[in-house]
Amino acid sequence: MNGRPASAEPAIELLGAAARVGGRTIWSEVSMTVAPGEFVALLGANGAGKSTLLRVVLGALPLAGGRARVLRQEPGRANRLIGYVPQRHSFDAGTRLRGRDIVRLGLDGDRWGMPLPLGARGRAARERVDETLALVGAGGYADRPIGECSGGEQQRLLIAQALVRRPELLLLDEPLDSLDLPNQAAFAALVHDVCAGAGVAVLLVAHDVNPLLPYLDRVVYLAGGRAIEGAVEEVINGQTLSRLHGVPVEVLRASDGRLVVVGQPEAPAHHADRHQHGVERGEPMHAL
């Protein structure tokens, strides 16, 4: 995958956008961009509308207001140029499909299912799969059943599946949630290195910004039906988050560089909050 020349047009552009689900406005007046080759994290508490924004980008949910352009077209028109890894956990241990079969499905499995490896087309597909497996460092376990692969190995194979069509835009919905801390850092580095080298724009939904900090260009933070975008230090600070959440919030930086948020908003990166209904005042939240 060779780097693409810089384009003047954003990969994603929302202008004054609003989204409604079931008659309820999820967010409104959202303006944001993701440039070609840029790595952007989409942050916010559970229910803030992060996955809703991905649905808008994919054209699965029409806007209730404002405008959107994705890869120079209306949302949904350029989906073959988008690699998408939806929110999920892990494959069942009994899943017998090989890793390379999962990656191969990314080429045209949506149309044909599991293809027969025949003829010139089959050879070209195998070469593309092998190239992509090497790109993400998954060649060593690609012939094992994916159910026998570790969580980190499975995520690399899913990234390969999303990249095998050589997309211009990669959408990742909470890919770090099922990984331990070392694998989170390794996954973030992999996405950054592969996509920067290929000129692929990345929008990654996350609960914890800390594993991503060395690699991010910007963040988009959703809260209270609004969004703020900018560099990490411009968005993840006490003044900005207090204004966005409407309650006092303090942001501290730990000695190891991690960001720690102290305040009342529901923690959009504290993993335990996925089954809780709030955070006590003063509880440190190291996932944004």
C-alpha positions in Angstrom: 0.0 0.0 0.0 1.7 3.2 -1.2 1.1 6.6 0.4 -1.5 8.7 -1.5 -0.8 12.3 -2.5 -2.3 14.9 -0.1 -5.8 15.9 -1.1 -7.3 19.4 -0.6 -10.6 17.9 0.3 -11.3 16.3 3.8 -12.0 12.6 4.0 -14.9 13.5 6.4 -16.6 16.8 6.7 -19.6 17.6 8.9 -21.0 21.2 8.9 -23.7 22.1 11.4 -24.8 18.5 11.4 -27.6 17.1 13.6 -28.7 13.4 14.1 -32.0 12.1 15.4 -32.8 8.5 16.5 -36.3 7.5 17.5 -37.5 11.0 17.5 -34.7 12.2 19.9 -31.9 14.5 18.9 -28.6 12.8 19.7 -26.4 15.8 18.8 -26.7 19.0 16.8 -24.6 21.8 15.3 -21.7 19.4 15.0 -18.9 20.6 12.7 -15.7 18.5 12.2 -13.2 17.3 9.6 -10.9 14.4 9.2 -8.1 15.1 6.6 -6.5 12.5 4.4 -3.9 10.6 6.3 -5.0 12.0 9.7 -5.5 9.9 12.8 -8.5 11.3 14.9 -10.1 9.8 18.0 -13.8 10.2 18.6 -14.4 10.4 22.4 -17.4 10.8 24.7 -19.4 9.0 27.4 -21.7 6.1 26.6 -24.8 7.4 24.9 -23.1 10.6 23.6 -23.6 9.5 20.0 -20.2 8.2 18.9 -21.5 5.2 17.0 -24.4 7.3 15.7 -21.8 9.6 14.1 -20.2 6.5 12.4 -23.6 5.5 11.1 -24.0 9.0 9.6 -20.6 8.7 7.9 -21.5 5.3 6.4 -24.8 6.7 5.1 -26.8 4.3 7.4 -28.5 7.2 9.2 -29.6 10.4 7.3 -28.8 13.7 8.9 -31.6 15.6 10.6 -29.9 18.9 9.8 -26.7 20.3 8.4 -24.4 18.8 5.7 -22.0 15.9 5.4 -19.4 14.9 2.8 -17.5 11.7 2.9 -14.7 11.1 0.5 -16.0 13.9 -1.7 -19.5 12.4 -2.0 -22.7 12.2 -0.1 -22.5 9.7 2.8 -23.0 6.1 1.6 -21.9 6.8 -1.9 -18.2 5.9 -1.4 -18.4 3.0 1.1 -16.3 0.8 -1.1 -13.4 3.2 -0.3 -14.1 2.8 3.5 -12.7 0.1 5.7 -14.9 -0.5 8.7 -14.3 -2.5 11.9 -17.6 -2.5 13.9 -17.8 -2.8 17.7 -17.4 -6.4 18.8 -15.7 -8.6 21.3 -13.9 -11.8 20.2 -14.7 -14.8 17.9 -16.0 -17.9 19.5 -13.2 -20.4 20.2 -15.0 -22.9 17.9 -14.8 -20.6 14.9 -12.9 -22.6 12.3 -12.5 -20.0 9.5 -8.8 -19.3 9.1 -7.5 -15.8 9.7 -6.7 -15.4 6.0 -10.2 -16.5 5.1 -11.6 -13.6 7.3 -9.2 -11.2 5.5 -10.3 -12.6 2.1 -13.9 -11.9 2.9 -13.0 -8.2 3.0 -12.4 -8.1 -0.8 -15.8 -9.2 -2.0 -17.4 -11.4 0.6 -20.3 -9.0 0.9 -21.3 -9.9 -2.6 -20.1 -13.5 -3.2 -19.5 -15.0 0.3 -16.4 -17.3 0.5 -15.0 -17.4 -3.1 -13.5 -20.3 -4.8 -9.7 -19.8 -5.3 -9.7 -20.4 -9.0 -8.1 -18.6 -12.0 -6.2 -15.3 -12.3 -8.8 -13.5 -10.2 -8.2 -16.0 -7.3 -4.4 -15.6 -7.6 -4.6 -11.8 -7.6 -6.9 -12.0 -4.5 -4.4 -14.4 -2.7 -1.6 -12.0 -3.5 -3.6 -9.0 -2.1 -4.4 -11.0 1.1 -0.8 -12.0 1.6 0.4 -8.4 1.1 -2.1 -7.1 3.6 -1.3 -9.8 6.2 2.3 -8.9 5.9 1.5 -5.2 6.3 -0.2 -5.8 9.7 2.3 -8.4 10.8 -0.3 -11.3 10.9 1.3 -13.7 8.4 2.6 -16.0 11.1 -0.8 -17.0 12.4 -3.0 -16.4 9.3 -3.5 -20.1 8.7 -4.8 -20.9 12.2 -8.6 -20.9 12.9 -9.4 -17.4 14.0 -11.1 -18.8 17.1 -7.7 -20.0 18.3 -6.1 -16.6 17.9 -5.6 -14.2 20.8 -7.6 -11.0 21.1 -4.7 -9.0 19.7 -4.2 -11.3 16.8 -7.9 -11.2 16.0 -7.8 -7.4 15.9 -4.8 -7.4 13.6 -6.7 -9.8 11.3 -9.8 -7.6 11.4 -7.7 -4.5 10.5 -6.3 -6.5 7.6 -9.8 -7.3 6.5 -10.7 -3.6 6.5 -7.5 -2.6 4.7 -7.5 -5.3 2.0 -9.5 -3.2 -0.4 -6.9 -0.4 0.0 -9.4 2.1 1.5 -9.0 5.9 1.8 -10.8 6.0 5.1 -10.8 3.6 8.1 -13.5 3.7 10.7 -12.9 1.8 14.0 -15.6 1.4 16.6 -14.1 0.8 20.0 -11.4 -1.6 18.8 -9.4 -1.3 22.1 -12.1 -2.5 24.4 -11.4 -6.2 24.3 -7.6 -5.8 24.5 -5.2 -5.6 27.5 -3.0 -2.5 27.9 0.1 -3.8 26.0 -2.1 -4.9 23.1 -3.9 -1.6 23.1 -0.6 0.3 22.7 0.5 -2.1 20.0 -2.8 -1.8 18.1 -2.6 2.0 18.2 0.9 2.0 16.9 0.0 -0.5 14.1 -3.0 1.7 13.0 -0.9 4.8 13.0 2.1 3.3 11.1 0.1 1.5 8.5 -2.4 4.3 7.8 0.2 7.1 7.8 2.3 5.1 5.3 -0.7 4.6 3.0 -2.3 8.0 3.5 -5.4 6.5 5.0 -7.6 8.8 7.2 -8.6 7.1 10.5 -11.5 7.9 12.8 -11.3 5.7 15.9 -14.0 5.6 18.6 -12.4 5.1 22.0 -13.2 5.2 25.7 -9.6 5.6 26.8 -7.5 8.1 25.0 -4.3 7.3 26.8 -3.1 4.4 24.6 -3.6 6.6 21.6 -1.8 9.8 22.8 1.5 9.3 21.0 -0.2 8.8 17.7 -3.2 11.2 17.5 -3.4 14.2 15.3 -6.6 15.5 16.8 -9.7 14.5 18.9 -13.4 15.0 18.6 -15.2 15.0 21.9 -19.0 14.5 22.1 -21.0 15.5 25.2 -24.3 17.1 25.9 -25.4 16.9 22.3 -22.5 19.0 21.2 -18.9 18.4 19.9 -15.5 20.0 20.2 -12.6 19.2 18.0 -8.9 20.1 18.1 -5.5 18.9 19.3 -5.5 16.8 22.4 -4.3 19.6 24.7 -6.9 22.0 23.3 -9.8 19.7 24.0 -8.8 17.5 27.0 -8.4 20.2 29.6 -10.4 21.3 32.6 -11.8 24.5 31.1 -13.0 22.9 27.8 -14.5 19.8 29.4 -16.1 21.9 32.2 -17.8 24.0 29.6 -18.8 21.0 27.5 -20.2 19.0 30.4 -21.6 21.9 32.3 -20.0 20.8 35.6 -16.5 21.4 37.1 -13.9 19.0 35.6 -10.2 18.9 36.3 -7.6 17.2 34.0 -4.3 16.1 35.5 -1.3 14.5 33.8 0.3 11.6 35.7 4.0 11.1 36.0 3.9 8.5 33.3 2.1 10.9 30.9 -1.4 9.5 31.3 -4.3 11.9 31.4 -6.5 11.7 34.5 -9.9 13.4 34.6 -11.5 14.2 37.9 -15.0 15.5 38.1 -18.7 14.6 37.7 -19.3 13.6 34.1 -19.8 10.0 33.2 -16.4 8.6 32.4 -16.2 8.1 28.6 -13.1 6.0 29.0 -13.3 4.3 32.4 -14.0 0.7 31.4 -16.0 -0.1 34.5 -18.6 2.5 33.5 -20.0 0.3 30.7 -22.3 -1.3 33.3 -22.7 1.6 35.7 -24.8 4.7 35.7 -22.5 7.4 36.8 -19.3 8.3 38.5 -18.9 9.7 42.0 -17.5 13.2 42.3 -13.7 13.1 42.6 -13.3 9.6 41.1 -10.2 9.6 38.8 -11.1 8.7 35.3 -8.0 7.7 33.2 -10.0 6.9 30.1 -11.4 9.7 28.1 
